[in-house]
Amino acid sequence: MNVTDNTLSIFALGGLNEIGKNMYVVQYGDDIVVIDCGGKFPDESLLGIDLIIPDITYLEENKDKIKALILTHGHEDHIGGIPYFLKKLNIPIYATHFTLGLVELKLEEHRLLRDTDIITIDSKSIIELGMMKVSFFKVSHSIPDCLGIVFHTPEGNVVHTGDFKFDLTPADNQTADIHKMAKIGEEGVLVLISESTNAERKGLTPSEQMVGNHMDEAFLKADGKVLVSTFASNVSRVQQVVASAIKTNRKLALLGRSMVNVVSIAMERGYLSIPDGMLIDANEVDQLPPEKVAILCTGSQGEVMAALARLSTGNFRNVSIYPGDTVIFAASPIPGNEKAVSRIIDNLYQIGAHVIYGSGSTTGMHVSGHGYQEDLKFMLTLMKPTYFIPIHGEYRMLHHHRLLAESVGVEPGNSFIIKNGEVVDIQNSVARQTRAIPSGNIYVDGMGVGDVGSVVLRDRKQLSEDGMLVIVITISRAEQKIISGPDTITRGFVFVKDSDYLIREVNNIVKNTVQELQEENVRQWSVFKQSIKKSVGQYLFTKTKRKPMILPIIIEI
């Protein structure tokens, strides 16, 4: 297909075949709109990496065409990459009142708030972005103020659902615009872009109201302090904890930076109600009778530096968990976090705490914010799209979502399971996937963005597994003879005092290698270093079956 000025193009730079760093793009001709700009937290294999964000090379190359960044909601996997994005592409941001509160906090930390154009929208907003008109509809999720988006283009209407479920009795009373969705479907939807997180789970997502009842029951049974760990952004869950604390006459303490920040924003913007005098500081917790205290804290995913992990090891200043206290995990572990969460649960049991944990259906303390199969089918039925692109999920989730779409009427062959960077082009109501644009991961490490790549990560992995040897030799420039060394320093490889023989042999191998090269009249230090690494590496692997990093340093005098 030839890409022309009247081509409608849809693609993702993050969020396909993965959970996290969501970023989707709708382009009509020379008008580009970006949807969400998320970050993804690294797994254990990415040593030292703080955050993963999308590669925006294509957007940088077409920066003059970008009209806006529109945010569906305020979760980290949808807004976490914004500060790094804005440092390269300063474009207007459109988001709801609560979402902008979270974004402004990030921009202030990065000193970008003053220079960023932010526009508040709601479900009734209509904005003109070049050849596209954009409207919105409310969806239910696990954070306030979530939107689905409709792009009205000359080619047809494109709907992006955002993250959603259908909850007829939401705890925050923010019900989805079901009638509006049905009307959008009646008007005609060319392409539906819909999230797939729970496409493998049968049935309907349980209502948030269920959690409130179980929370009350746990608070009433507790004799000591009650600690609840949940996502700070789940404001309706926070409100349920507040309600349970009021019913049992408990004061409430907030532990963890993100919990304090989000609760502050939610209260300030009218999304959370906490009675005056109910909140107490951390240093007041142990001064009150335990049966009069509840604690809301971060750390439900096992994060090492979060409040709950530190509490479980007795390393949180001014607050301790004692035998008889109740700890509630009001969130299910994200895949990959199970081991870290289990470690905290073990620590809590060793203290003597009563721990309520497990999947939401088991404990009743958590329900997903993402729709199950019947929710996804309901959205498909309301929208009745011609073409369907499942997003926000790993490949198996996208696959199951495609099967659901076909089961409710989407024509086989009209669904596109694509990878990040692969483009669906639509001309004259015909959609094809024939091309791709640059995409990938950018790693954030401290203050560095994109300066850590596969080579650095490989070196870090080698260092973490087998350690390193630094071999220092001083050679006379005039006589080309060793006048000092070799001196071998090891870190993370062997304990030197117990390995004298091994180190002596390494030094002998280095001397012999240098002498052989000098006899062959070799003068390039790069050859010396490579030969030392090879000969020492072979010897160490033979003796220890390890492959430490070897760094020869040659000083010429």
TACORNOR-V77229 format. One record per pair of residues at least 12 apart in sequence whose ideal C-beta (glycine too) atoms are under 8 Angstrom apart, sorted by sequence separation. I is the first residue (numbers start at 1). J is the second residue. If there is no record, write none. Layout:
# TACORNOR-V77229
I:J / I:J
This chain:
# TACORNOR-V77229
12:24 / 13:25 / 23:35 / 24:36 / 39:51 / 40:52 / 124:136 / 136:148 / 148:160 / 164:176 / 166:178 / 299:311 / 329:341 / 345:357 / 390:402 / 423:435 / 473:485 / 11:24 / 12:25 / 22:35 / 23:36 / 39:52 / 40:53 / 69:82 / 123:136 / 136:149 / 137:150 / 148:161 / 149:162 / 215:228 / 228:241 / 280:293 / 402:415 / 422:435 / 423:436 / 472:485 / 473:486 / 490:503 / 537:550 / 10:24 / 11:25 / 22:36 / 23:37 / 39:53 / 104:118 / 122:136 / 123:137 / 135:149 / 136:150 / 148:162 / 297:311 / 388:402 / 422:436 / 423:437 / 443:457 / 471:485 / 472:486 / 473:487 / 514:528 / 517:531 / 536:550 / 10:25 / 22:37 / 23:38 / 38:53 / 103:118 / 121:136 / 123:138 / 134:149 / 135:150 / 147:162 / 390:405 / 402:417 / 416:431 / 418:433 / 421:436 / 471:486 / 472:487 / 488:503 / 513:528 / 9:25 / 10:26 / 22:38 / 37:53 / 38:54 / 69:85 / 134:150 / 146:162 / 148:164 / 329:345 / 341:357 / 421:437 / 471:487 / 472:488 / 9:26 / 10:27 / 21:38 / 37:54 / 134:151 / 135:152 / 146:163 / 388:405 / 414:431 / 416:433 / 419:436 / 421:438 / 471:488 / 472:489 / 533:550 / 8:26 / 9:27 / 20:38 / 21:39 / 100:118 / 133:151 / 134:152 / 146:164 / 226:244 / 399:417 / 421:439 / 470:488 / 471:489 / 488:506 / 513:531 / 514:532 / 532:550 / 8:27 / 9:28 / 20:39 / 21:40 / 132:151 / 133:152 / 226:245 / 308:327 / 398:417 / 420:439 / 421:440 / 469:488 / 470:489 / 488:507 / 513:532 / 533:552 / 8:28 / 20:40 / 79:99 / 100:120 / 132:152 / 419:439 / 420:440 / 469:489 / 470:490 / 486:506 / 487:507 / 532:552 / 7:28 / 15:36 / 19:40 / 20:41 / 74:95 / 82:103 / 86:107 / 132:153 / 141:162 / 327:348 / 469:490 / 470:491 / 486:507 / 6:28 / 7:29 / 18:40 / 69:91 / 71:93 / 131:153 / 139:161 / 141:163 / 226:248 / 252:274 / 388:410 / 395:417 / 468:490 / 485:507 / 488:510 / 510:532 / 513:535 / 6:29 / 15:38 / 66:89 / 68:91 / 69:92 / 70:93 / 71:94 / 73:96 / 79:102 / 83:106 / 87:110 / 93:116 / 95:118 / 97:120 / 122:145 / 131:154 / 139:162 / 141:164 / 387:410 / 467:490 / 468:491 / 512:535 / 513:536 / 529:552 / 5:29 / 14:38 / 67:91 / 68:92 / 69:93 / 70:94 / 71:95 / 74:98 / 79:103 / 82:106 / 83:107 / 86:110 / 93:117 / 95:119 / 96:120 / 123:147 / 139:163 / 140:164 / 141:165 / 226:250 / 232:256 / 238:262 / 295:319 / 380:404 / 467:491 / 468:492 / 469:493 / 486:510 / 528:552 / 4:29 / 5:30 / 34:59 / 66:91 / 67:92 / 68:93 / 69:94 / 70:95 / 71:96 / 74:99 / 82:107 / 87:112 / 90:115 / 92:117 / 93:118 / 94:119 / 95:120 / 96:121 / 97:122 / 122:147 / 139:164 / 140:165 / 159:184 / 215:240 / 219:244 / 238:263 / 254:279 / 376:401 / 380:405 / 384:409 / 385:410 / 386:411 / 390:415 / 467:492 / 468:493 / 485:510 / 486:511 / 510:535 / 529:554 / 14:40 / 63:89 / 68:94 / 73:99 / 83:109 / 86:112 / 90:116 / 91:117 / 92:118 / 93:119 / 95:121 / 96:122 / 121:147 / 140:166 / 211:237 / 215:241 / 218:244 / 219:245 / 222:248 / 232:258 / 252:278 / 253:279 / 325:351 / 327:353 / 329:355 / 388:414 / 389:415 / 466:492 / 467:493 / 509:535 / 510:536 / 528:554 / 32:59 / 53:80 / 54:81 / 74:101 / 79:106 / 83:110 / 90:117 / 92:119 / 94:121 / 140:167 / 157:184 / 216:243 / 220:247 / 232:259 / 235:262 / 251:278 / 252:279 / 253:280 / 255:282 / 321:348 / 326:353 / 327:354 / 329:356 / 332:359 / 373:400 / 377:404 / 381:408 / 387:414 / 388:415 / 389:416 / 390:417 / 466:493 / 467:494 / 509:536 / 53:81 / 60:88 / 71:99 / 74:102 / 144:172 / 146:174 / 208:236 / 212:240 / 215:243 / 216:244 / 219:247 / 220:248 / 238:266 / 251:279 / 252:280 / 253:281 / 323:351 / 324:352 / 325:353 / 326:354 / 327:355 / 328:356 / 329:357 / 332:360 / 376:404 / 380:408 / 381:409 / 386:414 / 387:415 / 388:416 / 464:492 / 51:80 / 56:85 / 60:89 / 74:103 / 83:112 / 145:174 / 208:237 / 211:240 / 215:244 / 219:248 / 232:261 / 233:262 / 246:275 / 251:280 / 253:282 / 300:329 / 322:351 / 323:352 / 324:353 / 325:354 / 326:355 / 327:356 / 328:357 / 329:358 / 380:409 / 387:416 / 389:418 / 463:492 / 482:511 / 525:554 / 32:62 / 51:81 / 59:89 / 86:116 / 140:170 / 144:174 / 157:187 / 159:189 / 232:262 / 242:272 / 300:330 / 301:331 / 321:351 / 322:352 / 323:353 / 324:354 / 326:356 / 377:407 / 380:410 / 506:536 / 509:539 / 21:52 / 23:54 / 53:84 / 94:125 / 157:188 / 158:189 / 161:192 / 164:195 / 212:243 / 216:247 / 219:250 / 232:263 / 235:266 / 242:273 / 253:284 / 300:331 / 302:333 / 309:340 / 322:353 / 373:404 / 377:408 / 525:556 / 20:52 / 21:53 / 34:66 / 37:69 / 53:85 / 56:88 / 71:103 / 156:188 / 157:189 / 158:190 / 159:191 / 161:193 / 163:195 / 208:240 / 212:244 / 242:274 / 246:278 / 253:285 / 286:318 / 290:322 / 301:333 / 312:344 / 321:353 / 482:514 / 21:54 / 23:56 / 32:65 / 33:66 / 36:69 / 56:89 / 94:127 / 148:181 / 156:189 / 157:190 / 158:191 / 159:192 / 160:193 / 161:194 / 162:195 / 239:272 / 245:278 / 251:284 / 263:296 / 285:318 / 286:319 / 300:333 / 301:334 / 506:539 / 25:59 / 31:65 / 32:66 / 33:67 / 34:68 / 35:69 / 36:70 / 37:71 / 140:174 / 150:184 / 156:190 / 157:191 / 159:193 / 160:194 / 161:195 / 163:197 / 238:272 / 239:273 / 282:316 / 285:319 / 286:320 / 290:324 / 313:347 / 329:363 / 332:366 / 505:539 / 506:540 / 30:65 / 32:67 / 33:68 / 34:69 / 35:70 / 36:71 / 41:76 / 140:175 / 155:190 / 156:191 / 158:193 / 159:194 / 282:317 / 283:318 / 290:325 / 302:337 / 309:344 / 312:347 / 328:363 / 330:365 / 331:366 / 389:424 / 471:506 / 31:67 / 33:69 / 34:70 / 35:71 / 36:72 / 138:174 / 140:176 / 172:208 / 235:271 / 242:278 / 282:318 / 301:337 / 304:340 / 308:344 / 312:348 / 329:365 / 330:366 / 332:368 / 33:70 / 35:72 / 38:75 / 39:76 / 40:77 / 138:175 / 139:176 / 170:207 / 171:208 / 235:272 / 251:288 / 259:296 / 282:319 / 302:339 / 303:340 / 314:351 / 328:365 / 329:366 / 387:424 / 469:506 / 473:510 / 481:518 / 27:65 / 38:76 / 39:77 / 138:176 / 139:177 / 166:204 / 167:205 / 169:207 / 170:208 / 171:209 / 259:297 / 302:340 / 480:518 / 502:540 / 505:543 / 14:53 / 38:77 / 137:176 / 138:177 / 166:205 / 168:207 / 169:208 / 170:209 / 259:298 / 301:340 / 302:341 / 312:351 / 387:426 / 471:510 / 475:514 / 14:54 / 38:78 / 40:80 / 137:177 / 165:205 / 167:207 / 169:209 / 171:211 / 253:293 / 255:295 / 258:298 / 301:341 / 302:342 / 13:54 / 37:78 / 38:79 / 39:80 / 167:208 / 171:212 / 250:291 / 251:292 / 253:294 / 254:295 / 255:296 / 256:297 / 257:298 / 300:341 / 302:343 / 473:514 / 502:543 / 13:55 / 36:78 / 37:79 / 38:80 / 39:81 / 138:180 / 250:292 / 251:293 / 252:294 / 253:295 / 254:296 / 255:297 / 256:298 / 302:344 / 502:544 / 510:552 / 13:56 / 36:79 / 37:80 / 38:81 / 137:180 / 249:292 / 250:293 / 251:294 / 252:295 / 253:296 / 254:297 / 255:298 / 256:299 / 386:429 / 37:81 / 137:181 / 250:294 / 252:296 / 387:431 / 13:58 / 37:82 / 98:143 / 299:344 / 13:59 / 98:144 / 99:145 / 248:294 / 98:145 / 137:184 / 37:85 / 96:144 / 97:145 / 259:307 / 96:145 / 245:294 / 96:146 / 244:294 / 256:306 / 494:544 / 70:121 / 96:147 / 256:307 / 255:307 / 241:294 / 493:546 / 123:177 / 22:77 / 241:296 / 493:548 / 21:77 / 22:78 / 255:311 / 492:548 / 20:77 / 34:91 / 123:180 / 19:77 / 23:81 / 238:296 / 490:548 / 21:80 / 68:127 / 21:81 / 225:285 / 68:129 / 255:316 / 471:532 / 15:77 / 67:129 / 67:130 / 172:235 / 70:134 / 172:236 / 255:319 / 67:132 / 171:236 / 225:290 / 471:536 / 170:236 / 171:237 / 224:290 / 225:291 / 228:294 / 230:296 / 232:298 / 253:319 / 172:239 / 223:290 / 224:291 / 226:293 / 227:294 / 228:295 / 229:296 / 469:536 / 73:141 / 75:143 / 171:239 / 223:291 / 225:293 / 226:294 / 227:295 / 228:296 / 229:297 / 74:143 / 171:240 / 222:291 / 225:294 / 226:295 / 228:297 / 229:298 / 231:300 / 73:143 / 225:295 / 227:297 / 229:299 / 230:300 / 74:145 / 229:300 / 469:540 / 484:555 / 73:145 / 73:146 / 72:146 / 73:147 / 483:557 / 72:147 / 219:294 / 72:148 / 72:149 / 229:307 / 70:149 / 229:308 / 467:546 / 469:548 / 471:550 / 473:552 / 475:554 / 477:556 / 466:546 / 468:548 / 469:549 / 471:551 / 473:553 / 474:554 / 475:555 / 476:556 / 477:557 / 227:308 / 466:547 / 467:548 / 468:549 / 469:550 / 470:551 / 471:552 / 472:553 / 473:554 / 474:555 / 475:556 / 476:557 / 465:547 / 466:548 / 467:549 / 468:550 / 469:551 / 471:553 / 473:555 / 474:556 / 475:557 / 466:549 / 468:551 / 470:553 / 472:555 / 474:557 / 227:311 / 78:163 / 462:547 / 462:548 / 463:549 / 462:549 / 72:160 / 75:163 / 73:162 / 142:231 / 241:330 / 72:162 / 73:163 / 143:233 / 459:549 / 72:163 / 142:233 / 143:234 / 144:235 / 142:234 / 143:235 / 144:236 / 237:330 / 142:236 / 227:321 / 142:237 / 33:129 / 225:321 / 234:330 / 225:322 / 234:331 / 31:129 / 224:322 / 227:325 / 229:327 / 31:130 / 33:132 / 172:271 / 224:323 / 226:325 / 227:326 / 229:328 / 230:329 / 30:130 / 31:131 / 224:324 / 225:325 / 226:326 / 227:327 / 228:328 / 229:329 / 230:330 / 231:331 / 29:130 / 31:132 / 33:134 / 223:324 / 224:325 / 225:326 / 227:328 / 229:330 / 230:331 / 28:130 / 29:131 / 224:326 / 226:328 / 228:330 / 229:331 / 28:131 / 222:325 / 28:132 / 222:326 / 221:326 / 26:132 / 218:326 / 218:328 / 215:328 / 35:149 / 215:330 / 33:151 / 211:330 / 144:266 / 28:151 / 26:151 / 28:153 / 35:160 / 28:154 / 145:271 / 26:153 / 28:155 / 144:271 / 237:366 / 102:233 / 26:158 / 222:354 / 26:160 / 234:369 / 24:160 / 230:366 / 98:235 / 218:356 / 8:153 / 8:155 / 218:365 / 6:154 / 8:156 / 10:158 / 6:155 / 211:360 / 214:363 / 8:158 / 214:364 / 215:365 / 213:364 / 214:365 / 211:364 / 206:360 / 210:364 / 211:365 / 206:361 / 211:366 / 105:261 / 211:367 / 76:233 / 210:367 / 75:233 / 74:233 / 208:367 / 102:262 / 105:265 / 207:367 / 206:367 / 205:367 / 102:265 / 205:368 / 101:265 / 205:369 / 101:266 / 205:370 / 205:371 / 98:265 / 101:268 / 201:368 / 205:372 / 98:266 / 101:269 / 204:372 / 24:193 / 203:372 / 198:368 / 202:372 / 203:373 / 204:374 / 205:375 / 98:269 / 197:368 / 201:372 / 202:373 / 203:374 / 204:375 / 97:269 / 198:370 / 201:373 / 202:374 / 98:271 / 197:370 / 198:371 / 200:373 / 198:372 / 199:373 / 195:370 / 198:373 / 195:371 / 198:375 / 199:376 / 19:197 / 198:376 / 196:376 / 10:191 / 8:190 / 194:376 / 10:193 / 194:379 / 194:380 / 192:379 / 192:380 / 192:383 / 199:390 / 192:385 / 189:383 / 191:385 / 194:388 / 196:390 / 199:393 / 189:384 / 190:385 / 191:386 / 192:387 / 194:389 / 195:390 / 196:391 / 197:392 / 189:385 / 190:386 / 191:387 / 192:388 / 193:389 / 194:390 / 195:391 / 196:392 / 197:393 / 200:396 / 185:382 / 189:386 / 190:387 / 191:388 / 192:389 / 194:391 / 195:392 / 196:393 / 200:397 / 181:379 / 184:382 / 185:383 / 191:389 / 193:391 / 195:393 / 199:397 / 184:383 / 185:384 / 198:397 / 199:398 / 182:382 / 197:397 / 200:400 / 181:382 / 196:397 / 199:400 / 181:383 / 196:398 / 199:401 / 165:368 / 165:369 / 178:382 / 196:400 / 165:370 / 166:371 / 196:401 / 199:404 / 163:369 / 164:370 / 165:371 / 163:370 / 164:371 / 165:372 / 194:401 / 166:375 / 165:375 / 164:375 / 166:378 / 166:379 / 164:379 / 161:379 / 159:383 / 142:368 / 143:369 / 159:385 / 142:369 / 141:369 / 141:370 / 163:392 / 156:386 / 191:424 / 191:426 / 190:426 / 190:429 / 191:431 / 156:426 / 155:426 / 155:427 / 156:429 / 155:429 / 43:336 / 19:334 / 19:335 / 84:442 / 84:444 / 87:449 / 84:449 / 54:420 / 24:391 / 22:391 / 22:392 / 19:392 / 19:393 / 16:391 / 19:394 / 15:391 / 17:393 / 18:394 / 15:392 / 17:394 / 17:395 / 10:389 / 12:391 / 58:437 / 58:438 / 17:398 / 57:438 / 58:439 / 16:398 / 55:438 / 55:439 / 54:439 / 55:440 / 54:440 / 55:441 / 56:442 / 54:441 / 55:442 / 53:441 / 54:442 / 52:441 / 53:442 / 52:442 / 52:443 / 53:444 / 51:443 / 52:444 / 51:444 / 49:443 / 50:444 / 49:444 / 50:445 / 49:445 / 50:446 / 53:449 / 46:443 / 48:445 / 42:443 / 16:418 / 17:419 / 18:420 / 16:419 / 17:420 / 49:452 / 16:420 / 48:452 / 15:420 / 39:444 / 12:418 / 14:420 / 11:418 / 13:420 / 12:420 / 13:421 / 49:457 / 12:421 / 11:421 / 47:457 / 11:422 / 46:457 / 11:423 / 48:460 / 10:423 / 11:424 / 47:460 / 9:423 / 10:424 / 47:461 / 9:424 / 9:425 / 10:426 / 45:461 / 8:425 / 9:426 / 47:464 / 7:425 / 8:426 / 7:426 / 8:427 / 7:427 / 21:441 / 6:427 / 3:425 / 4:427 / 1:425 / 14:439 / 1:427 / 11:437 / 13:439 / 12:439 / 1:432 / 3:435 / 1:434
